[in-house]
Amino acid sequence: MSRSADKTNFGLLLKTLRAKLEKQGIADNKHYILSFAGGANNSYAAGVGLSNIAQYVDYGMIMTYDIHGTWDQYTDFNAPLYIPSGTSPQYKFSVDNAVRTWLNYGFPAKKLVMGVPFYGYAYQGVTNANNGLWQRFTSGATVSYDTIQSKYASNSSYKKFYDSAVMVPWLYNGSTFVSYEDASSIQKKTQYALSKNLLGVGIWELSQDRNGTLLSAVRKALG
């Protein structure tokens, strides 16, 4: 639940924290970082006062994942880079939408970190149509990249699909749909962040990629 005063109060909180950190930083002869993570949706960007709070923080991380998930009625992409071209039965939103929204509300690119997920969603009991995309399902849960590789991607019953507009892959075997990231999609997301002159990308989270496959893709894109 939100209140009309939240926007003002959040700004005052960050202003106070910044002042306290500056004071302590002078005493300790160091700079203390103040950051926050914020939602990707339009209502968050409109309601938090992004242009005001930017002056108090070193960076803000936009949580550009969980754009779709098991709370929806249909299977969909966890973190589509762009809007899908096909006809979806539910709302369409993307990483690109979120980044442009934050920038349009006055948050500086040089302080903006774009979140990338090292996990996906596995949907069970999926209707066998459209390769599992935008279909009804009976249950679902988050699943790490490591588990996706060991349990699903290495299973010959699953076929890999890729949406060239959305720039992310998915797996489907006729009943289970897995939305996830691979090295290629993570690299494209990192390249996108660079193209927008953002501060960088932030990961949720490292323990889900113990072999460093996705992290290496980030490093490669950064050059």
N, C-alpha and C positions, 0 to 999 in steps of 0.2 A: 504494500500500500504506500502511495506517495502523497506528499502534502505540498501545498503551494510554497511553503517556506523552505522546502528541502533545497531548492536551487541556491537560495541565498545562504543558507546555513552551511552547505557543502563548501561554497566559496570561502566563507569565514573560517571554516575548519582548516582548509588548506593554507589560507593566509596566516593563521596562527601557528600552524606547524612549521611553515617556512620561516617565520620570524624566530621561533624557538631553535630551529636547526641552524639558522645563521648565527645566532648568539653562541650556541654551543660550538659551532664550527670555528668561530674566532678564538674561543678559549682553547680548542684542541688543535688549531692550525690545520684544519682540513675542511673539505666540502662534504656535507651530508646530502645524499640523494633523496629527493622526495618524488614519488611516482604514484600512479594509480592505474588500475585496470577498469575499463568501462565497456558497456554494452555496445553491440553493433547496430541495434535497431534505431530507427528514426526518432522514436519517442524518447529514448535515452539522450541522444544527441541534442534534441530540442529542449530537454528539461534540466540539463545539468549545468548549463552555462559554460560551454567549452571555451569560448573566446575570453572569458573572464579568468577562469582557473589556470589557463595556460601559463600565465605570468608567475605562478607560484611553484610550478613543478618542473623537474628536469625532463621528464617524459611521461607520456600517457600511453598505455597499451590498449588497443582496441581488440576486443575478444571476437575476432572474425572466424568463429567456429560455432557449432551448435546453431547454425542458421536454420537447419532442419534437424529433426531427431525423432525419437520414439514417442514423443508427446503429440506428434502430428497424426493425422488419420491415414496418411499414405507414405510409402517409402519415398525417400528423396536424398539429395546430396547434403552431407554434413557442412561442407564449406565450399560451395561453388564459387569459382573466381569471378565468373560473369553470369548474367541471367541466361537460363537455358532457352533454347530456341523452340523446343517442343511445347505442346499444349499440356499444361499441368492442371490438375484438379484443385490445387491449393496455391497459396501465396507464393510469389516469386521474389527473391531477394538474393544478394550476392556480396562477396567480399568487396568488389569494386563499388557497389552501392554504398556500403558502409564507410569505406575510406573517403569517398567523395563527399558523403554527408558530413563527416567530421571536419573535413577541410572547409566545406561550405559554411559550417557554423563557426569558423574562425580558429580552429585548433591548428597551430603551425605544423607544416610537414616535417620540419627539422626536429620536432619533439614527439613525433608520432611513430610508435612501434606497432606493426601489424602482426597480429597473432596468427600462427599456423598450427594446425592440430597434428599430433603424432598418434592419432587414434581415429577410429571410425565407429560406425553403428552396424550391427548385425540384426536384421529383421527376419523373424521366423514366420512360417505359415503364409508366405507371400503368394498372391494370385499369379498364376503362370501366364503373364501377358506382358508385352512391351519389355521383354528381358528383365522383368521385375521392377522396373522404374515406374513410380507414381501408381503403385498398386496397394490395395488393402493388405494388412498383415495382422497376425494374431498376437505377437509379442516381439520384444526387441531389447537390446542392451548395448552399452558402449563396449568397445573391444580395442585393445592396444594394437599398434602396428606389428609388434612382434607376434602376437597371437594371430593376427590376420595372415601373416606370412606362413606360420607353422600349421595353422588349422584350415585355412581356406584357400589361399593362393597356391599352396603346394598340392592341393587336392584336385585330382584330374576331373572330378565331377563339376567343378566350377569353371565357368568361362568368364574371361575378363572383357569388359566393355569400356568404351571411352567416349565421352561427349566432347567434341571439338570446340563447342561454344563455351561450355562450362569449364573445360580443361581439368577435369578430375575423372578418375576411373571408378568402376564398381565391379563387383563379382556377383554372379548369379548361377544357381544350379537347378532352377525350376521351383524351388520353395524357399530358399534362403537368399536374401539380398544383402550385400555388404557394401556400404559407402565408406570410402577410405581415401588415403593419400598414398602415392608412390613417389619414388625419387624424382620422376619427371614433373609431376604436379607441384611438388614442393619447390623444385627449381623454378618453375614458372611463376609461382607465387612470390618467391624471393626477387626474381627479376622484375615483377610488377612493382613491388615495393621500391626498388631502385629507380624504376622509371618515374615514379611519383615523388622522388627525392625525399622519401621517408627516412627516419633515423635508422630503421632496421626492422627486423622481424623478431618476434618473441615466440617461444615454443611451449606448448602444453602437451606432454611434458617429457623430459629427457628419458625417464626410466622406461618409457614405452617403446624405445628404440635402442635397445642395449647394444646392438651391433653397430650403431652409428650410421646406418644406411641413409636415413633422411637427413641427419645432421650433416653428413658429407655433401648431400645435395645442396643444402643451404650454403655451406662453405664454398662449393664450386661456383654457385651463382654469384656470390659476393666477390669472387675473384682473388 
